[in-house]
């Protein structure tokens, strides 16, 4: 049973930074594509960033390019999302997700099989 636990969310002023972490249980983390998604109130869940199992391929939604960085430490079964220059529109619940089948870094939530419980990020103006 795979479990994903996010941490690191909180309240920050615009222009500030946060680092989200997602700790995974199970032996398949190191060979799995991982993604970060977010969902704001009244909106659909959207892709934020993804990383291949080697860490060699990353993908970002346009609105966070240059501000967010996804990384992973397979020895620690952990994936990170460094968020800089935060904006009020980044406010959402952030979820990490694991893709059990397929190696590409894809943007569709339906392609990810395991999800964490989410961590709230609130950016004040």
N, C-alpha and C positions, 0 to 999 in steps of 0.2 A: 504494500500500500504506500503510494507516494504521498507525502505531505509537504506542502509549501507554506512557509511562515514568513510574512513580510514584516519589516520593522523600519523605523527611521522617519516616518511621517511626522507632521506637526504643523504649527502655525509659523509662518515666516513673512517678513515684509517683502514687498516687491523689490527685485534686485538681489535678494538673498539666495542662499544655497541650502540644499538638503541632499543627503545621501541615503537612498533607500537600499535595504538589503533584503534578500530572499534566501532563506536557508531551506534546503531540500533534504528530505530523507530518502533512502533507497539507493540502490546501486547503479541506477541507470542515468543519474544526473550527468555524469561526465561525457555521455554519448548522446545527449539530447539537446536539441535547439530550445532556447529559452526566450521568453518574451516578457515585456512589460506593457500593460494596457492601463487605460484609465477610463473612468466613467463619472461624468458630472451629472448633477441632478437634472432629470428630464431629458438626458441625452443618451445615445447609444454608447456601448463600450467601444473604445477606439484603440487602435494600435499606437504605441508610443515608440518602442524600440525592440529590436530582437538581436540575438547573437547565436552564431553557430556553435556546435559542441567544442570545436577547437578554439573558438574565440577569434578566428581569422576573418570571419564575415560578420558584419554588423549592418543593420538597417534602421533608419529613423523616419518617423513621419516629418514632413517638411517643417511643421511649426516648432519643432524642438532641435532641429539641426543647428550645430554650432553652440548649443547651450547644454544639452544633455549628453552624457556618455554612458553607454552600457559596457559592463565588463563582467568577467567571471573568474572564479578561483575554483577549479575542479577538485583540488586537494581539500578544500573546505566545503564542497557542495553548496556554494553560494554564488548568487548572481547579484550584481549591484547596478544601481542607476544613480549616477552623479548628476544632480540638477543644479545648474548655475543660472544666474540672471533670471530668476523666476518672475513670472508675470501673474496677475490675478486670473487670467484665463487658463492657467495651469491648475487651478483649484479643481480637485476631483479625488475620488477614491482610486488609488493605484493598486493594481493587481499584478502579481507575477504568474506566469503560466509556463507549463512544460509541454513540449510537443513529443509525443511518444512514437509517432510514426512519420517518417520523412525527415530529411536532413536540411531542407531549404529553410531559410529564414522568411517565413510568410507572415502576412499581415492580418489574416482572417481569424477571428476568435474561434471559429468552428474547427480550425485545424489544431487547436491545442487541447490536450486531454485532461490536464490537471491544473487546478487553480488554487491560489491562496485565498485567504479570507479578506484581504485588502487592507490598506493603510491610508488614512485620510491625510491629504496634503491641502493646506489652506494658505493662500497667498493674499495678503492684505495690501491694499493700495495706499 
